[in-house]
Amino acid sequence: MSIEIHGGFSNSSDQKVKDRTINIALAQVIPSEAGPHGTLDGNGPDTIEPGLQKMKRWIKEAAEQGADVVVFPEYFLTGATHEAWRKVKEVEATRRSDEGKREETEEEHWLSFVISTAKEYDIDVVAGTVVELGTDPNSGFGHSVRPGGDQVPQSDRIPHRDPDHHQHAPVENEGPETYKDQVPDLESNLYNTAYYVSRQGRVEGRYTKRNLWHPERVTLSPATKDSHPDLIHPPVFTITTKRGLRLRAGMAICWDLAFPEVFRRMVEEQPPTNPTSSSSSSLDSNNSSPPSHRLSPDIVFVPTCWYLTDGGVQGFRWNPNSESDLLDSLCSTRAIENECILAMCNVSGPSPPQGFPESVLESLAEDEDQGLPLIGLGRSTVCSPFLNVVARLDRQDEALLLCSVDTQVLKDSREVYRVRYDLID
């Protein structure tokens, strides 16, 4: 099955420009509901999961096109439904219950696959996100809690939505303590985590989502400073392209885009007492970057699962394109205010029905209780200061978006806007 390609990489004859350019591939694909190795569909741990085969095929294509890094969307490896997330806990609990002996975990299986594939094709991989049990899947033992037996509500099969016609269910006394009190044992919580794997097969970065979309909170828990401390999970890490371009990178996930604090946490991170080359960037300059910026990111990767109808009936009535407008503006704003490249990879999804949006509005007028259909949004995007939108896939279909960014744009924009200078005053 062929992969649809959009965009392309620059082919400058100037070697200096080539060396300072990063080639980014965004794999806008549909999340897999069967789990990393097919174990979530009930076929057993030895079943070859089509999603991983698909991931390898898209990684191969991105590498052959000349990408330095390929980014997959949120929930790509464990699906975007409550049913799939809860199944993770059930499968993991079963694997850990063999007379107290812990077998190789699902996370170890899929991560080993990504590592070997990154090495095979000589490309960095942002493996979308995976729902995992506990703060560190390599330690601690969880237990499966699934009220209601094996019956799965239909709402659990709808991507990241709650039962009430996909509207936002109010959470009483909402806040970090609310989630923590739901399951006091952090190791029995489900978390949504993104991994950055280098072409050398190293896990360079790991980030767990801090700001959950309201319906996600029924099943998932947010990362906090207690569950995922910066000392163990630093918000900024370093990547290096094959041409020697060294950049500081960070990650955020989907709804994190709505919270400037997530990105300020990266920008305002203080340098180590004795800075080493491990935290340096090719963009560092005594003339353009003050010392306190040594750990600020040059690029932020954002795996995302965002649908056109996530604003619910209320938002849709005000503006059928409210979610695409919101996502576009958030991506551009975060890139500009943090003086970095932002690479957001969204999921693919269902096409709008015929006659959209009038047909949907007419249907709601006849019966509001039916709610909204699931409609894909796409719009995977790469943004930067000055350039704003470098590349965008303005459709919901599966496709591989390619683009190049000359990182000189970051040095120039930082001299003009000087946001990072102002943050330390």
N, C-alpha and C positions, 0 to 999 in steps of 0.2 A: 504494500500500500504506500503510495507516494505521499510525501510531505509537502504541503503548500508553503512556498517561501515568499516572504514579503520583505522589501528593503534590500540592503546589501552592505558590504563593507567598503570603506574608502581604499583607493589604490594610489596613494600619493607617491610621486617619484622622489620626494624629499625624505631621506632616511631619518632625519631628525624628527619630522612629523610622524613617520611610521612608528618610531620608537616610543613616542609619548602618547600614542593613540591606543585606546582599549576597544576591542571588538566584542560586542555584547549580543547574545542570542536569547530571545525570550520565547519559551515553548508554551504557547497558549493552548492548553489541552484540557480534556475533561478529566476530573478526578476519578481514580479507581476506587470502586466500592468494595473490592474483594480483598484488600490488604496487600502488603508488600510481596508476599509469596503465595497469595491465594488462600491463606488459612482462614480469612474472615468469611469466606463463602461456604465453609463447611466441608471442603474437599480434602482437608488434611495438609500438614506442613510440607509434604514433598511435592505438592502440586505446583507446577510452574505458573506463576501469576502473570496473566497477560500484561498487566500494568508495568511490571519491571521489564518485560520484553519491549514494551512500547517506549519506556524511558531510555533503554539502550539504543533503540533505533533513532530516537530524536537526538540523543547525545552524539551518536555517530554522524548524523547529518550536520549538526552544528559544528562539529570538529572539522568535517570535510569542507565546510564553507569557510573555515578560517577563524572561528570564534575563539576568544580567550576564555570566555565563561558562558555557560548556558544556565538559564534560570527557569525552574519549574514553578507552577502555582501552588497556592495553599491547598492543603489536604490531598495533594496529588497521590500520595502513597497509602492513605488510609480512608479516603472517601470523605465526602462533605455532609454526611447525615449523622444524626444522633444514634441511629441503629448501628452504623459502622463503628462509631467511636466506642459505644458500650461493648461491642463485640471484642474490641481490643482488650478490654479488661477481662472478659471471659476467657479469651484465648491465652492471655498471659498468665492468668490465675491457674489455668489447667497445666501449663508448662512448668509452673513452679510447685506443683502439688505432688510431685512424684517422691513420696517419702521424705520430703524436706530437701530433696536435691534439685537444684535449679538447672534446667537445661538451657541450651543456647536460646537467647530471647529473639523475638521478632525483630527488635531494633538491631541486634547484632547481625541477623541474617541480611536485612535490607541494606544496612550501612556497609557491610562487607561487599555487597554487590555494587553499590555506588562507588566505593573506593577502587575496586578492581576495574570498573568500567572507565572511571576518570583516568586511571593510569594507562589503560589499554588505548584510549583515544587521545591521550595527552591534552586534556582539557579540564578546566575547573568547573565544578558543578554546584549550583545551589539547588538542593534536592527537594524543592517545594517545602512542604511541612509534613510531619507525621505526628499523629496522636500517640503519645506514649504514657505508660503507667509509671508514676513516681517521678521525683525530681531528677533522679539519675537512674535510667533503666538498667544500669549495671550493678545496682545495689538496692537492697530493701525488697520486701515482699508485700504485694498487695492482695486484696481479696475481691472477688467478684460480687458486686451488689447490683442486682437487676430486679426491681420490683415488678410484679405482674407476670412472672414466669416467662415463657417463651413468646407470648403474644406481643407483636410489635405494632404500636400505633402507627397509622398511616402518616401522621405528622413527623414521626421519626425518620421517615424515608425521604423527606423533603429537605434539601440542603439548608443547613444552619437556620431552620425556622422553628417557631414554637407551635403548639397545637391550635391556637386561637386564630385561625385563618391567616396565619403568618404575620400577625400584628405583634407588637412588642409587649410581652407580659411584664407587668410591673413587679419589681422585687422589693419587698418591704425592707426598710433599713439597709438599703443597698450600699455596699462598700466592701473593702478588702476583708473585714472581719466576717461579713456575711458568708463569703465563700469558704473561709478557713473553718468556720464553725460547722459547715455542712459535713465535712469530712476532716476531723481533727488530725488524722494521720496523713501527713503530706504524701507519704509513699503510696497511699491508696487513691490519690487524685489522678485524674487524666489531664495532661498538659499538651499543648500544641506547639511543636518545636521545629525550627528550621536549622539545617546543617549546611555549612560551606565546606566542600571537599576540594582540595587542590589536585592538580594533575599529577603531583607526586604521591597522591594517596593519603594525604594528611587531613585530618579534620581541623581546619584553621579557625572556624567560628561555629558557635552554637547559640541560638537565641530562642527563648520561649516567650510566647505572646503574653503581653501584660494587660492589654485592653481588649477584653472579649466583647464581641457583638452580643447584644442583650439575649437573644435566644440561645446562644452558645453556653450561657452560664448555667443552664439546666443540667448540663452534662460535664462541661470542662471547668477547669480551675485556672485562674490567671497566675502568672509568675509574679512573685513579690521579692523584696530584698531579703526576706527570710528563706523562701523556698529556692531562689536562684540568686545567691549573692554575687556581686560583681567580681569578687576576688576569684571565684570559681568560673563564672560566666562573664568575662569582660565584654563590654558593649562594642569595643573596637578591636579589630585584628588586622593583620597585614597580608596582602596578596601580591604576587609578582607574576607578570606576564612572561611569555617566552622571549620577548624582546628586552626584558630586563626592567620594564616599568614597574615601579614599586608603589603601591597605593595602600592607604589605610581604608578599611572597609567596615561597614556595620550592617545590621539587618533589622528590619521591622516586619510586622505581619498585618496586612489588611487594615482592620479598624484602628490599629496603632497610628495610621496616617492622620486620623482626626485629632491626635493629641500631640501638640508641639513639644510637650515635655519629654516624650520618647526620644526625639531627635536632639533636643537640648542636652539631654543626659549624655549623648555621645560627644557633642561639641564642647561641653563644659568639663568633660573628664580631664582631671589633672594628670600631668606627665609623671612618670616614676621619679623617685628621688635621684637615681642615677640612670638617665636615659641611655639606651643602647641602640645599636643599629636595628634591632628587632622591631622597634616602634617607628622607624623613620619612613619617610615617603619621598619619592622622587620630586614631589612638588615643594618640599621644604626649602626655604631660602631665608637667609639672615635678613634680607631686605623686605620680604613679603609675608613672612609668617612669624609671629612672636613665639617664644618658647612654649607658652601655655597651649599652643595649638598642636603640639607634637602628637597627640592622640585623637585629634578631630578627624572624622572620616572624609575621604575624598569621594567615596561612592557608597551608596546605601541600596541594598537589594531588598525588595518588598514582595514576597510571595503573597498572593491575594485571592480571595474567593468572594466576588462581589457580583450580584445580579441586578438587572435593570429594575426588577420589581421589589428590591429590598426595602424601599421606602414605604411599602404598604399602600393600602387604599388611600390613606390621607395624602401621602406625598404624591401618589400617581395622579390624583385628581387636580392637585395644584400644578403639577408639571410632570408629564409622562417621561420626560428625560431628566428628572431631578437627580437620579443616581449617577448618570454619566456626567452631568455637569459638575456634581460634587466630586467625583473621583478625579476628573481632569484637573479641577482647581486645586485639590489637595496635593496632587503630584507636583504640579508646577510650583506651588507655594513652598512646599517642604524643600525642594531643590534650591530655590532662590534664597530662602531665609537661612539656610544652613550652608550655602555656598558649596554645594556638592552635586555630583551626578546622582540621580535617583532612577533606578531600574525596577519598575513595577510589572510583575507578570501576573495577569489575571487568568481565571479559568475560562474555558470555553463553555458554551451553554446552548439551550434550545433557542431556535429562531423565533422572532415575534410572529404571532398569528397573522393571517391575512387581514388586511384592512387596519393594521395597527397604526396609531393607538385608538382610533375611533371605535373599532370593533370591541375593544376591551372596555372602554368607557360606556358604550351602549349596554354591554353585558352587565356591568356593575349597576347601571341604572335600573335594570330589570330585577336583579337579585344581588344585593350588596354582600349577603352572607356567603356567597360562593368564594369570595376572596380573589386574589390575583393568580394568574398562571405563572409558572417559573419561566422567566425569559432571560436569556444570556445577555451579557453586557460586553465582555471582551475588553477592548481598549487598552491592552497591554502597552506600556509607554516607557520611554526613556526621556528624561528631562535634565536640563542643566541651566545654570544662570546664563544670561545673554541669549542663548539659543532657544530657551523655553522648551518646546517640544522638539526633541531631536528626531524621534520616530514614534509612530503610534499605529497600532492595528485597530482601526475603527470599525471592527465587526466582531461578531460573537463566535465565528467559526474557528475550528482548530487550524493553527498556522504557526510557522516559525518566523518571528520578526528579527531581522538583522540590522544592526547599526553600529557605526563607529563614532567615538567621541575623542576629539583631540583635547587632552587634559590641560593644554595651555589656556583653555577657556576658563578653567577654575582659577589659575593664578591671576589672570587678567581681571576677572570679576571680583576677586577678593581685594584687589587693589582699588577697585572702583567703589564697591558697596561697603567694604570694611566692616561687615557684620561681626565677624569673629573678633576683631579688635575691640569693638564696642562691648561685647559680652564680658570682657575681662576688666573693663574699666570700673 
